Amino acid sequence: EVQLVESGGGSVQPGGSLRLSCAASGFTFNTYAMTWVRQAPGKGLDWVAGISDRGESTYYADSVQGRFTISRDNSKNTLYLQMNTLRAEDTAVYYCAKDGRGYNFGLFDYWGQGALVTVSS
Amino acid sequence: EIVLTQSPGILSLSPGESATLSCRASQRVSSNYLVWFQQKPGQAPRLLIYGASSRATGIPDRFSGSGSGTDFTLTISRLEPEDFAVYYCQQHNASPYSFGQGTKLEIK
């Protein structure tokens, strides 16, 4: 059974940093691309960043380019999202999701339960 | 960026009825790259349909997808109480991948 478990969410002041983690199990982690999708309170879904199976290729939404960094440690079956220079508009539940291919294909077939990030002074 | 517009915003129906949800793209989307998700309150999205018309693993056959080009449809026949949720379409034809704003299917 595929399982994705996010951690590291919390409250942070504007301009601060936070790192999310996503522990994966139930599939061969190093053969699939992974992604982060966020959902602001009461709003829709918003793709944030993606990374290929071996981590050599990364992709970002314009809204987070230069502030967020997606990475992975295949030896630990873990996906990360380093978030710097956080803004109030980054407040959201952040989901990690498994892609259906090893490259950035965009078919998100399994999702974690989400981690809430709140940016407020 | 491809913008997806879903309609209606809210759909009020009774169990046993059929639901038709629409997703319109601002540019042509290959049918291979249009998916539908279901999201219930407090839960993560669940993949329902990929490739515009293929059901994901474990999805009942009362869910069906169709469409091509810029117009896609999710049809839910014989609504069950557990089907009342928010539905999102998403395209992965071109990056950045984009989602529609959602259709809330509520019990009438």
Chai-1 contact restraints between the chains, C-beta under 6 A:
chainA,res_idxA,chainB,res_idxB,connection_type,confidence,min_distance_angstrom,max_distance_angstrom,comment,restraint_id
A,G44,B,F99,contact,1.0,0.0,6.0,A-B,restraint_1
A,G44,B,Q101,contact,1.0,0.0,6.0,A-B,restraint_2
A,G44,B,G102,contact,1.0,0.0,6.0,A-B,restraint_3
A,L45,B,Y88,contact,1.0,0.0,6.0,A-B,restraint_4
A,L45,B,F99,contact,1.0,0.0,6.0,A-B,restraint_5
A,W47,B,P96,contact,1.0,0.0,6.0,A-B,restraint_6
A,W47,B,Y97,contact,1.0,0.0,6.0,A-B,restraint_7
A,A61,B,P96,contact,1.0,0.0,6.0,A-B,restraint_8
A,Y95,B,A44,contact,1.0,0.0,6.0,A-B,restraint_9
A,G106,B,H92,contact,1.0,0.0,6.0,A-B,restraint_10
A,G106,B,Y97,contact,1.0,0.0,6.0,A-B,restraint_11
A,L107,B,Y50,contact,1.0,0.0,6.0,A-B,restraint_12
A,L107,B,H92,contact,1.0,0.0,6.0,A-B,restraint_13
A,D109,B,L47,contact,1.0,0.0,6.0,A-B,restraint_14
A,W111,B,A44,contact,1.0,0.0,6.0,A-B,restraint_15
A,W111,B,P45,contact,1.0,0.0,6.0,A-B,restraint_16
A,Q113,B,A44,contact,1.0,0.0,6.0,A-B,restraint_17
A,G114,B,A44,contact,1.0,0.0,6.0,A-B,restraint_18
